[in-house]
Amino acid sequence: LQGNLTQQQLQQCRAAWVANMQRTAKQRYTDFHRSVFAAVQRLPITWQQQPQMEQLSVGRDGVTPDGALLVDIAGRTAAGVLVAVEADGPWHFRHPDGGLMGTTRYRNRALELRGYRLVSVPGHEWAQLHGDGQRQQQYLMQRFLEAGVL
């Protein structure tokens, strides 16, 4: 298109494209987030505080919300373990190596410092489960085990 459009027209096209990509990514994120939340709710875990979506983080005392972070899914097991489940879409990973972005690493560390056991669910791994509820439960149980929740 360059050479055929003015600079202003190119900027308008780019702005429209970026806005469309953001809307599309947000919708995918919402579906992904809800899918992970539904699967967490089906896990055979006894909860003291049932997992909830979009919860404010708690402070170092493990009880009082400090609001420093917004946790995708948060709950507390019957054993008192504070759990944060983060549904990590593509913007959490660097390209092309797939490593975690600095902001995601910061979030993870900040949650751990607040006493959360972090369960990260990368979107590309979740997509490979193809909506199979049994595979999703097995996947999450493994992630919860690796995070020291169980």
C-alpha positions as CSV (number, residue, x, y, z in Angstrom):
1,L,0.0,0.0,0.0
2,Q,2.9,2.3,0.6
3,G,3.3,4.6,-2.4
4,N,-0.4,4.3,-3.2
5,L,-1.7,6.0,0.0
6,T,-0.8,9.2,1.8
7,Q,1.0,9.0,5.1
8,Q,-2.2,9.9,6.9
9,Q,-4.2,7.2,5.1
10,L,-1.4,4.6,6.0
11,Q,-1.7,5.7,9.7
12,Q,-5.5,5.4,9.6
13,C,-5.2,1.9,8.1
14,R,-2.6,0.9,10.7
15,A,-4.8,2.3,13.5
16,A,-7.8,0.4,12.3
17,W,-5.8,-2.8,11.9
18,V,-4.4,-2.5,15.4
19,A,-7.8,-1.8,16.9
20,N,-9.3,-4.9,15.1
21,M,-6.4,-7.1,16.3
22,Q,-6.9,-5.9,19.9
23,R,-10.7,-6.6,19.7
24,T,-10.0,-10.1,18.3
25,A,-7.3,-10.8,20.9
26,K,-9.5,-9.6,23.7
27,Q,-12.4,-11.9,22.6
28,R,-10.0,-14.9,22.3
29,Y,-8.6,-14.1,25.7
30,T,-12.1,-13.9,27.2
31,D,-13.1,-17.3,25.8
32,F,-9.7,-18.8,26.9
33,H,-10.0,-17.2,30.3
34,R,-13.6,-18.6,30.8
35,S,-12.6,-22.0,29.6
36,V,-9.7,-22.2,32.1
37,F,-12.0,-20.9,34.9
38,A,-14.7,-23.5,34.1
39,A,-12.1,-26.3,34.1
40,V,-10.6,-25.1,37.5
41,Q,-14.1,-25.2,38.9
42,R,-14.5,-28.9,37.9
43,L,-11.3,-29.9,39.6
44,P,-11.6,-32.4,42.5
45,I,-10.2,-29.9,45.0
46,T,-11.8,-28.9,48.3
47,W,-11.7,-25.1,48.5
48,Q,-11.9,-22.9,51.6
49,Q,-12.6,-20.0,49.2
50,Q,-13.9,-21.0,45.8
51,P,-11.9,-19.7,42.8
52,Q,-13.2,-16.5,41.4
53,M,-12.3,-14.7,38.2
54,E,-10.5,-11.3,38.2
55,Q,-9.7,-11.0,41.9
56,L,-7.5,-8.3,43.4
57,S,-4.3,-9.6,44.9
58,V,-3.9,-9.9,48.7
59,G,-1.0,-8.5,50.6
60,R,1.8,-10.3,52.3
61,D,-0.5,-11.1,55.2
62,G,-2.4,-13.4,52.8
63,V,-5.8,-12.0,53.7
64,T,-6.1,-8.2,53.1
65,P,-6.5,-7.3,49.4
66,D,-3.8,-4.8,48.4
67,G,-5.1,-4.4,44.8
68,A,-1.6,-4.2,43.4
69,L,-2.4,-7.0,40.8
70,L,-5.5,-8.3,39.2
71,V,-5.4,-12.1,39.3
72,D,-7.1,-14.0,36.5
73,I,-8.4,-16.7,38.8
74,A,-7.8,-16.8,42.6
75,G,-8.9,-19.1,45.4
76,R,-7.8,-20.7,48.6
77,T,-7.7,-24.5,49.1
78,A,-9.1,-26.2,52.2
79,A,-5.4,-26.5,53.4
80,G,-5.1,-22.7,53.2
81,V,-3.0,-22.6,50.1
82,L,-3.5,-19.3,48.2
83,V,-3.7,-20.1,44.5
84,A,-3.4,-17.8,41.5
85,V,-4.3,-19.3,38.1
86,E,-3.1,-17.1,35.2
87,A,-4.4,-17.8,31.7
88,D,-1.4,-16.5,29.7
89,G,-2.3,-15.5,26.1
90,P,0.3,-14.9,23.4
91,W,1.2,-11.4,24.6
92,H,2.9,-13.0,27.7
93,F,5.6,-14.6,25.5
94,R,8.5,-13.2,23.5
95,H,8.8,-13.9,19.8
96,P,10.4,-15.9,18.4
97,D,12.0,-17.7,21.4
98,G,8.8,-18.1,23.4
99,G,10.3,-16.9,26.7
100,L,8.2,-15.0,29.2
101,M,7.9,-11.2,28.7
102,G,9.5,-9.1,31.4
103,T,6.1,-7.8,32.6
104,T,4.9,-11.4,33.0
105,R,8.0,-12.4,35.0
106,Y,7.4,-9.4,37.2
107,R,3.7,-10.4,37.8
108,N,4.7,-14.0,38.6
109,R,7.3,-12.8,41.1
110,A,4.9,-10.3,42.7
111,L,2.3,-13.0,43.1
112,E,4.8,-15.4,44.7
113,L,6.0,-12.7,47.1
114,R,2.3,-12.2,48.2
115,G,2.1,-15.9,49.1
116,Y,0.4,-17.3,46.0
117,R,1.1,-20.6,44.4
118,L,1.1,-19.7,40.8
119,V,-0.4,-21.9,38.1
120,S,0.4,-20.6,34.7
121,V,-1.7,-21.9,31.8
122,P,-0.1,-20.9,28.4
123,G,-2.8,-20.4,25.8
124,H,-0.9,-22.4,23.1
125,E,-0.7,-25.4,25.4
126,W,-4.4,-25.1,26.4
127,A,-5.4,-24.9,22.7
128,Q,-3.7,-28.3,22.1
129,L,-6.3,-29.9,24.5
130,H,-9.0,-29.1,21.9
131,G,-11.7,-28.5,24.6
132,D,-11.5,-32.1,25.9
133,G,-12.7,-31.7,29.5
134,Q,-10.9,-34.8,30.8
135,R,-7.6,-33.7,29.2
136,Q,-8.1,-30.2,30.6
137,Q,-8.6,-31.6,34.1
138,Q,-5.5,-33.8,33.8
139,Y,-3.5,-30.9,32.5
140,L,-4.6,-28.6,35.3
141,M,-4.0,-31.3,38.0
142,Q,-0.5,-31.7,36.8
143,R,0.1,-27.9,36.8
144,F,-1.4,-27.6,40.3
145,L,0.9,-30.4,41.5
146,E,4.0,-28.8,39.9
147,A,3.1,-25.5,41.6
148,G,2.9,-27.2,45.0
149,V,-0.8,-26.6,45.4
150,L,-1.6,-30.3,46.0
